[in-house]
Amino acid sequence: MKDYRAGLGFDVHRFSKAKKPLILGGVKIPCDFSLSAVSDGDVLLHAIADAICGCCLLGDIGDYFPPNDVKCKNMDSREIVNFILKKIKSKFTLINIDATIITEKPRLSGYKKKILKSLCAIFKIKTINIKIKSKEGLDILGSKKAVSCLALAVVKKC
């Protein structure tokens, strides 16, 4: 029987008034703010990449892309994902991704299909599920000051 593994990833970024686009799952979301981050701040891709790292005992993305590294400034998060996918290529096969984006704003329901399509293209699998939740006005996420994401990835050892 093949060796299956699961990993959990999490990421959070505060809102920023910087003139950068808000990007989730590789999709630009029109709104009047972006996310404060060294890279493009794509919390969805960061959480998924960390989940994959967890499955494969690779630490976390900060081990490879430290926040104080100037080479990471404005980095496209797809580069982070591609780096992690290359590290696991001959050892693991990605089986499933399940992710939950947690935010009060912007309203993302109209972008869900586009984000899902983007994720399927980035990870080259169709077994991906995303959910969008609010915090009902509670804590920093509910006070409309940040976006976070939880992700679960499952891999099979080759």
N, C-alpha and C positions, 0 to 999 in steps of 0.2 A: 504494500500500500504506500502511496506517495505521502510525503511529509508536507502537511498543510500548516501554515502559520498565519496568525493574525497580528496586526499592529494598530495602535491607536495614535492619532496625531491631533494636535491642537494648535491653533494660532489665533492671535488677536492683534488688532491695530486700531489706534485712535484715529478719529477723523482729523483732517487737516484742511486748511484753506489754501494750501499750495496748489499751484496751477498744473496738477498732474491728473490724468484720468483715473477714475475708479475702475479697477480691473478685478473681476471675479471669474475664476475658471478660464482665464485667457480672453474674457469678453469685456469690452469697454462698456460701462454702464453710465449713461448720461446723468449727471447730477452736479450740484454746486459745491462739492467737496471731493477730496481724495482721501487716501489713508496714509498716515504718517509712518514711513518705513524707509530703510536704506534702499531696498529694491523697489519694484513697482507696487509692493504691498499686497499682492494677491493672496489673501488669507486662505482661500480655498485650495489653491495649488500648494501653498506652504504646509497646510495641515495634511493633505494627501501625501506629499513627499515625506513628511515626518512619519506618517503611518507606515509607509513602505520601508523607511529606515528601521522602524520598530520591528516589523516582520523579519527583516533580514539581519538584525543585530548590527546595524550600522550607526548607532548613536542617533544624532539628529542633524538637521540641515545646518544648524549653527556651527557644527564641527567643521563643515566644508565651506560655508559661506558666513564667516563671522561678521556681525553687524558693524564692527569698526574697520573692516577692510574696504578701502576706497574702490577696489575693483568691483564691489557689489553695488556701488551707487547707481540707482535707477535700473538695476539689472532686471531683465524680463524673467519672470518666475518660471517660464517654460525652460529656460536654461538650467535652472535648479532641478526641475523634474527630469530633464534629459540626462543630466549628470548622474542622478540617482538611478534612473532606469539603466544606464550603461553599466553602473557598478553591479547590478543584479543580473544582467542579461544572461550570462551563461550558467547561473546558479539557481535562479528562481523564475517562475512564470507568474505574472500578475493575473489573478483570477477574478477578484471582485473589489469594488470600491463603494462605500456608503458614506455619505457626508451630510452634515447639517450646518447650514449657514445661519448664524444667529444675529439678527439686527432688527432695529425698529424702522430704519430708513437706510437707503431708499427702499421702496416697495419693489420686490424682485420677482413677483409671480409672473409678470410679463416677459421676463428674461430666462425663466427656468429651462425651457426647451433649448434655447440658444446656448446656455451654459452647458447643459447636458451634452449637446452635440459637440461642442468644443472639447469637453473632457474626453469623450469617446475618441476624438481625433488625436488628442495629445497622448493618451495612454494606450491607444490602439486596441481597446476592448469595448464591448457593448454592455457588459455587466456592471453598470454604474448607476447608482441611485443618489439623487440629491433631495434634500428637504430644506425648506426655508421656515424658520421659526422666529418669533419675537420673544422678548422677555417681559412683556406686559407692563412696561414702564419701570421695571425693577433694576437696580444697580447700574453700573456704567453703560452696559449694553442697552438697557431699557431707557436710559436717559438720553439716548440718541447721540452718544459720544464715541462709539466704537462699533466695529464689526468683528465677530469671531467665527470660528469654524471648528467643528469636530469632524474627524474622519477616521474610518476604519478601512483597512486594506487587508485582503487575504491573498497570500501567495502559495504556490506549490513549488516544492524543491524539485529541480530538474534531475 
